Each structure stands twice: as structure tokens, then as C-alpha cells.
Amino acid sequence: MLLLLACVGGDDTKIPDETSPPDSVADTECAAPFTGWVDADGDGFGAGEGVTLCELGEHVLQGGDCDDASAESYPGAPELCDGHQNDCSAAWTQDDLVVHEDTEGNRRDVSADFRGSAGSPAEPWWEESGTLELCEATYHFNLRFVSDSLHLKGLGADRTILDGGGTDRLLYIAKSDAVVTVEGLTMTRGWGCYGTAISVWQANSCSSSGASSGGGYGNVSLTLRDVVIEGNENLKGNGLISLKSGVLSLIDSRVQDNLGDV
């Protein structure tokens, strides 16, 4: 017996190509279409208008990338001192940005803890080891550091300024055996009698002795790299940088135009 089968539909009949699945519902119909984005920089977020898809393919499910050429810019990204907006979901400024990177490489924006003004500097107590990154700006704070290690890092002495407002020491190291590096900034308008720029002494009153008022913290390793210390005022002549014991290294740094002795 011979069976003859005829194809009905003429030229309008479409035969799916199973080797090339459709990218969007414009090519075929699917039960649950969704929106996806092209992710050019591989950070998990796409830019521009999304497209309606049946299969994800090389697209991603999240949009909102404000710079799809940079993997360091996406919604919720930590801000960096790179002159570009990194967190696409927030109002952007780097004028007073401070970013902390812990010893495991985790980064977060801690600017609120360091935000002060020329007439009223912030006075943060910082108890975490790691790096504090400052951008190209003038910052107004007097930092109290209580941990094992700190890297206070600006973008260069001509670009990052730490201004203490003439109210207290710029950096108070309140931990024995601490390892501290200050890099790439100018330190100015520190004030006091026991290390107006950097000090380990608990006292800062000119009417008391550093030793008789609780003493200081010893065996501190302090390195200054590309640092300018200028415009600070030491009223008792006991130093702009005052260590009880330890090691001080100055690399490509200058101490100039201060009232007091190093």
C-alpha cells in the first residue's frame, strides 16, 4: 500500500531550526517571556533598554548599569577614588568620600564617620585594621586610631588635604605595637602640645605632662610616604610627630612651615 502525505500551508509554513533557539518573542512565542539586558563588562548588570526574551542566553536579568564599559560601576558597587561613579544607584559625589578596605579585601563607604567642616572637624574613633582611602579633596577630621594596623592613603600630597581645623592632633595612635602608614596627603592645621600632626600621647593639654597624664603607646612603627606636614601649631615645643618608642620612616616627605619642633 502506498501512502501519500501532503504538506498544507504553502509558503507560510515555518520549520523551527532547533540548533538556533530564538532570542526573543519576536522570533517565536513562549509561555513565560522575561526581560534581559546585554552585559558588556561582565559585572552582572546591563545598560540601556532591556529586551523581551524566552531564553537568557548571554543576557543578564539586572539592568541599571551606568557605565557598561567598567566592571567597577554597577548598582550597589563600592565607591572608589577613581573620578567615576561606581554605585549607579546612589547620588554621586567623591568630594568627601572615605572608603575602608579591611584585611580581607572587603570595601565599604565610611564617609559619614569622617564628615566634618573647617570650623567643626569630625573626631572619629577608628577600631578596624585595614586601609582608609581618601579622594582628591580637603577633609576635616582628627582621627583616633585603635587597632593593629592602618594605612591612611590619599591620592598625593598635592591632591588630598587633611585639615584639622586647629583644634586637636590630626592622628592619634592609641595602640601599642601598631603599624601605621600615612601616604599621599598633606597634613595641616593640627594643634596641641604633644605631637600636633601625629601623636601616641594620651595627653594633649599644655598644662599637663604626657607621661604624668597616662603616658603614651609604645613600639609603634610609623611610615610617612609622599606626605607634607605644614601649617601645624605646637604650643609647647614637644614635636609635630611625637612617638614614645618605635620606628619612624620618612620617604619622599617634607616637614615645613610649622610652629614647633620635629
N, C-alpha and C positions, 0 to 999 in steps of 0.2 A: 504494500500500500504506500502510495506516495502522498505526503502531506505538504502542502504549500502554505507558507506563512507570509503574510503581507505586513509591512510596516505602515502604520497610519500616522499622519501628521505632516507629511511633506517636509518642506524646508524649515518649518518652525520647531521641529523636534530637536531637543538639546541632549547630548550624551555627556554626562559628567566625566571629567578627567580625574580619576581617583588619585593620580600621582601628584596633582597640584591642587590642594584644598583651597577653597575660596578664602580671601582675606576679609571680605566684608559682606554685609547683607545686600549690597548692590550686585554681587555676583550670584548669590543664591539665597534661599530662605533658611532660617534656623529657628529652633524653638526658643532659645534664650539669648538674644543678642546683647552685647555689652559694649562699653566704651573703653578704648585703649589709646595709648599715646606712643609715639616714637621716642625712644630714649637714646639720644646721640652720644652722651658722655658716660653712660653706664652707671649712673648713680641711683637708679631705681625710680626716677621721676622724669616725665616727659614734658615738653613745652608745646605751646600753641593749642590749636583746636584738636580735640580727640576725634577718633573715627569709630564708627559702629562696627563691631566685629562679631564673628561666630567662633573664631579660634584666636587665642592670644598670639601665637607665633613669636615674633621678636619684639612685640609691643610690651608695654607695661601698663599696670592698672591705675597708676597715680600720675596726675598732671601737676601743674603749678610751678614747674622749674623756671626760674627767672634767668638762668644762663645755662643753656643746654650744651654749651661748649666747655663747661668746667664741672668736673665731678665734685668739687668742693662747694658748689652752690646748689641748694635744694631746700624745700620747706623743712624747717627744724634743724638745719645744719648749724654747727657752732661757728660763730663769727671768728674770722682771722684778721690779723693786721696786714691785709694784702691789698687794701684800697678798693675791694669789690664787695658787693652784697653777697653774703653767704647764706644767711637764713632768709629765704624768699617769703616766709610767712609773717615777717615782723617789719615794723618801721625801721629803716636802715640808717644808722649813723655809726661812725667809728671815732667820733670826737673824744669820747671818754671811755672807750672800750678797754676792759681788762679781762683777759682770758686766763683761766687756770688750767694747766695740764698736769695731772697727777703722775705719780711714778709709774703707772701702768699705761700711760698714754691717753687717758680719758680727758676730754676737754669740756669746759663749760664756761659760760659767760658769768662773771662775778662782778660786773661793773658797779652794781648797786652798792656793794660794800665799800667801794673806794671813791664814791662820788662826793666831792666837796667843792668849795669855792675858794677864791683868793682870800676872802675875809673869814671864812669858816672851813678850814680843811677837815676832811674826814680823818678819823683816828681808828682804823680797823685793827683788831687783834687777829692775826692770821695763824692758824694752828695746823695747816696742812703742808706737807712737803711737796716739792714739785717746782714748776715754773709759772711765774706770773708774767704774762706778756702785755706790754703797753704799746699803743699805736703812736702815730705821728700826731702828738697833741701836747698840751700842758695839763698836767694832773695836779690836783691839790689834795694831798693826804700826807699824814705822818704815820708810817707803818710800824706796828709792833709785831714782831715775828717770834713764834713759839713753836718750833719744830726742829727736826734734824737737819733738813737741807732746804735751801731756797735758791732759785735762780730768778732774779728780778731783771727782766730783759726788755729793753726798748729797741727802737729801730736805728739808733745812733744818737750821739750826744748833741748833734745839731738838729735833731728831729723830735726827740722825746724829752720833755722837761718835767721834772718833779719839783714842785714849788710848795714848800711847807708853810707859807704864809707868815713866817716869822713868829711862830707860836710854840714850836717844840722841835725835837730831833726828827730828822727825816726817816731814819731807820733805826729802830731799837731792837737789838738781837737779845731776846730774853731766854736763851737756851745755851747751856754749856755744851761744848763739843759740836756745836753747829757748824755746818759747811755752807757758806753763803757766797754767791757770785752776783755781782751787780754789773750789768753790761748795757752799753749803748744808750746812755741818758746823761742829762745834766741835772745835778742836784743843787738846788738853790733855796735860799731863804729859810734854812734851818736856824734854830735858835736854842740857846741854853748855855750850860756851864760844863757839861761832861759829854763831849762829842756831839757837836751840833748837827753834823751830817750823818754819822754812823756811830752808834754807841752800844756798849754792853752794860753800862752802869744803871742801876735801878734808880738812882737819884738824878734829878736834873735841875734841882734848885741851887741857886748860887749861895744860899745861906747855909747849905749843909755840905758834908763831905760825901763823896761817892762811896768810900769804904765804910764810913760810920752809919750810912743810911741803908744798909743791907748789902752793900758790896755789889759786885758785878758777876758776869758769867764768863768763865774761863775756857781756855783751849779752843778758841774759835778760829776757824780757817776762813779768811775773808779775801776774795779776789775782786779787784776792780778792773774792768776791761772796757776801753773806749768810754770812760767816764770823765766828766768835767765837774769839779766841785768848786763853785764860785758863789759869791754874794751871800755867804752864811755869816752868822754873828755868834762868836763865842765870848761870853762876857767875863770869864774867869781865866782864860788862857790855858785851859786844860785840854785843848785839842779839838780839831774838826772831826777826826777819826780817832776814837778812843777805845782801845782794847785792853782788857785786863791781862790776858795772855793768849798766845796762839801765833798765827802766821798771817801777815798782811802782804798781798802781792798787788802791785800796781802795774798794769800793762796798757800801754798807749793811753794813759790817763793823765789829767792835769788837775792841780790844786792851785787856784789863783784868785786874787781879788777878794779875799775873805778877811774878816776881823777875828784874829785868833791864831793859834799856832798848831801845826800838824804834829 
